[in-house]
Amino acid sequence: MQLECDQALDSGDIDKSLKLSEICFNLGHEEELDTMIKASYLYCSATSLMDILPKNENIDTKEQTYERCLYLYRTAKDLCLLGYDELIMDDESSIISKTYIDGLFLQLTVNYGNILSQCGRYVKSINNLNEVLEMNFPMAVGNLALKIVDYSYFDESHRHIMFCYAFHLLESVLDEKVTFPEKEMAQVLFYKYLNGIKSSVSLDYLNCQIKLDRSSILT
């Protein structure tokens, strides 16, 4: 189903994307299905909607679509957390299952963070991405940096320290040793933000070896 949804998005077929999103929405609420299968369907439903949002010019329906996407990502995330709880990590099949959950959980966490920030919910977006920072998922790390920079413009008194934190996050993910499928495309935006930080804050300040408490970045 994910492949079919991706193909509809790539072809720009909005009607098909909407139809597939509705199908996935309904399947994701089938009680008899496995927890992670439901999570995957809801993720597909949300992604199909999220990618056509820029093409929706109707304010009323656009707001409804945002609300539905938020619900779908939030529910899929909760199902992934339930999936982790259901694992018994003493056999090979559970290890394989955890790898699958990790992949879906990290992808939907990034997308959930992106749509939260699009709605202006920057703090929740940052906290959402910060939850998976220790898992070292490059797209989560990079997007966390972007959200921190975006939020910093609403908190001038802490802007420089937020810039510094975002700077180090971006440098870590842009390191040539760090590879991930989306890097070629994502690094364009990552470098744009990185260069913006460099033009606003002195390199001496940015290169200071400061330790930031991640939980207090917004306090």
C-alpha positions as CSV (number, residue, x, y, z in Angstrom):
1,M,0.0,0.0,0.0
2,Q,2.9,2.4,0.8
3,L,4.2,1.9,-2.7
4,E,0.9,2.6,-4.3
5,C,0.5,5.8,-2.2
6,D,4.0,6.9,-3.2
7,Q,3.3,6.3,-6.9
8,A,0.1,8.4,-6.6
9,L,2.0,11.2,-5.0
10,D,4.8,11.0,-7.5
11,S,2.4,11.2,-10.4
12,G,0.5,14.2,-8.8
13,D,-2.8,12.3,-8.9
14,I,-4.6,14.1,-6.0
15,D,-7.8,12.3,-6.4
16,K,-6.1,8.9,-6.2
17,S,-4.0,10.1,-3.1
18,L,-7.3,11.1,-1.4
19,K,-8.9,7.8,-2.2
20,L,-5.9,5.8,-1.0
21,S,-5.7,7.9,2.2
22,E,-9.3,7.1,2.9
23,I,-8.8,3.4,2.3
24,C,-5.7,3.4,4.6
25,F,-7.6,5.4,7.2
26,N,-10.4,2.8,7.3
27,L,-7.9,-0.2,7.4
28,G,-6.0,1.5,10.2
29,H,-9.1,1.4,12.3
30,E,-9.8,-2.3,11.8
31,E,-9.7,-3.8,15.3
32,E,-8.7,-7.3,14.2
33,L,-5.5,-6.1,12.5
34,D,-2.0,-6.3,14.2
35,T,-0.9,-3.2,16.0
36,M,1.9,-2.3,13.6
37,I,-0.1,-3.1,10.5
38,K,-2.7,-0.5,11.7
39,A,0.2,2.0,12.5
40,S,1.5,1.5,9.0
41,Y,-1.9,2.1,7.4
42,L,-2.4,5.3,9.4
43,Y,1.1,6.5,8.5
44,C,0.3,6.0,4.8
45,S,-3.0,7.8,5.2
46,A,-1.4,10.8,6.8
47,T,1.5,11.0,4.4
48,S,-0.8,10.9,1.4
49,L,-2.7,13.9,2.8
50,M,0.3,15.8,4.0
51,D,2.0,15.8,0.6
52,I,-1.1,17.2,-1.2
53,L,-1.6,20.0,1.4
54,P,0.4,22.6,-0.5
55,K,-2.0,22.1,-3.5
56,N,-5.1,22.7,-1.4
57,E,-6.1,26.4,-1.7
58,N,-9.5,26.0,0.2
59,I,-8.8,27.4,3.7
60,D,-11.6,25.4,5.4
61,T,-10.8,22.0,3.9
62,K,-7.1,22.7,4.4
63,E,-7.6,23.2,8.1
64,Q,-9.6,20.0,8.3
65,T,-6.8,18.1,6.5
66,Y,-4.2,19.4,8.9
67,E,-6.4,18.3,11.8
68,R,-6.7,14.8,10.3
69,C,-3.0,14.5,9.6
70,L,-2.2,15.5,13.2
71,Y,-4.7,12.9,14.4
72,L,-3.3,10.2,12.1
73,Y,0.4,10.8,13.0
74,R,-0.4,11.0,16.7
75,T,-2.4,7.8,16.6
76,A,0.2,6.0,14.5
77,K,2.9,7.1,17.0
78,D,0.9,5.7,19.9
79,L,0.4,2.4,18.1
80,C,4.2,2.2,17.6
81,L,4.8,2.8,21.3
82,L,2.3,0.0,22.0
83,G,4.2,-2.2,19.5
84,Y,7.4,-1.6,21.5
85,D,5.5,-2.7,24.6
86,E,4.3,-5.9,23.0
87,L,7.9,-7.0,22.1
88,I,9.6,-9.7,24.0
89,M,13.3,-9.2,23.3
90,D,14.5,-12.7,23.8
91,D,14.2,-14.2,20.3
92,E,15.3,-13.3,16.8
93,S,11.8,-12.5,15.5
94,S,11.4,-9.8,18.1
95,I,14.7,-8.2,17.2
96,I,13.5,-8.1,13.5
97,S,10.2,-6.7,14.6
98,K,11.9,-4.0,16.6
99,T,13.9,-3.0,13.6
100,Y,10.7,-2.6,11.6
101,I,9.0,-0.6,14.4
102,D,12.1,1.7,14.6
103,G,11.9,2.4,10.9
104,L,8.3,3.4,10.9
105,F,8.5,5.2,14.3
106,L,11.4,7.4,13.2
107,Q,9.8,8.3,9.8
108,L,6.5,9.2,11.3
109,T,8.1,11.2,14.1
110,V,9.9,13.4,11.6
111,N,6.7,13.9,9.5
112,Y,4.7,14.5,12.7
113,G,7.2,17.1,13.7
114,N,7.1,18.8,10.3
115,I,3.3,19.1,10.3
116,L,3.2,20.4,13.9
117,S,5.6,23.2,12.9
118,Q,3.6,24.0,9.8
119,C,0.7,24.6,12.2
120,G,2.8,26.9,14.3
121,R,3.1,24.4,17.2
122,Y,6.9,24.8,17.3
123,V,7.4,23.7,21.0
124,K,5.5,20.5,20.5
125,S,7.3,19.8,17.2
126,I,10.7,20.3,18.9
127,N,9.8,18.1,21.9
128,N,8.5,15.4,19.5
129,L,11.7,15.3,17.6
130,N,13.8,15.6,20.7
131,E,12.3,12.4,22.0
132,V,14.2,10.4,19.3
133,L,17.4,12.4,19.3
134,E,19.3,9.6,21.1
135,M,18.4,7.2,18.2
136,N,20.6,9.2,15.9
137,F,18.2,9.3,13.0
138,P,19.8,11.9,10.6
139,M,16.5,13.3,9.3
140,A,15.2,13.7,12.9
141,V,18.4,15.4,14.0
142,G,18.4,17.8,11.0
143,N,14.8,18.6,11.3
144,L,15.1,19.2,15.0
145,A,17.8,21.8,14.2
146,L,15.5,23.6,11.7
147,K,12.6,23.7,14.1
148,I,14.8,25.2,16.8
149,V,16.0,27.9,14.4
150,D,12.4,28.7,13.4
151,Y,11.3,28.9,17.0
152,S,14.2,31.1,18.0
153,Y,12.7,34.0,16.1
154,F,9.9,34.1,18.7
155,D,12.4,34.1,21.6
156,E,15.0,36.7,20.9
157,S,16.6,36.5,24.4
158,H,17.6,32.9,23.8
159,R,18.2,33.1,20.0
160,H,22.0,32.8,20.0
161,I,22.1,29.8,22.3
162,M,19.4,28.1,20.2
163,F,21.4,29.0,17.1
164,C,24.5,27.4,18.7
165,Y,22.6,24.2,19.5
166,A,21.1,24.0,16.0
167,F,24.5,24.7,14.5
168,H,26.1,21.6,16.2
169,L,23.1,19.4,15.3
170,L,23.4,20.4,11.6
171,E,27.2,20.0,11.5
172,S,26.8,16.5,13.0
173,V,24.3,15.4,10.3
174,L,26.1,17.1,7.4
175,D,29.4,15.3,8.3
176,E,30.7,13.5,5.3
177,K,30.8,10.3,7.3
178,V,27.1,10.4,7.9
179,T,25.1,8.9,5.1
180,F,21.4,8.4,4.6
181,P,19.1,8.1,1.6
182,E,17.6,11.6,1.7
183,K,20.9,13.4,2.3
184,E,21.4,14.8,-1.2
185,M,18.0,16.4,-1.2
186,A,17.9,17.4,2.5
187,Q,21.3,18.9,2.7
188,V,20.2,21.8,0.5
189,L,17.9,23.1,3.2
190,F,20.3,22.0,6.0
191,Y,23.1,24.1,4.5
192,K,20.8,27.0,4.0
193,Y,20.0,27.1,7.7
194,L,23.6,26.4,8.6
195,N,24.9,29.3,6.5
196,G,22.1,31.5,7.9
197,I,23.3,30.8,11.4
198,K,26.9,31.5,10.5
199,S,25.9,34.9,9.1
200,S,24.1,35.8,12.3
201,V,26.5,34.5,15.0
202,S,30.3,34.7,15.2
203,L,32.1,31.4,14.6
204,D,34.0,31.9,17.9
205,Y,30.7,31.7,19.7
206,L,29.5,28.8,17.7
207,N,32.7,26.8,18.2
208,C,32.6,27.2,21.9
209,Q,32.4,23.8,23.6
210,I,29.2,24.4,25.5
211,K,27.0,21.7,26.9
212,L,23.2,22.3,26.6
213,D,20.6,20.5,28.6
214,R,18.3,19.3,25.8
215,S,15.3,19.3,28.1
216,S,15.8,23.0,29.0
217,I,16.4,24.4,25.5
218,L,12.9,26.0,25.5
219,T,12.9,27.2,29.1
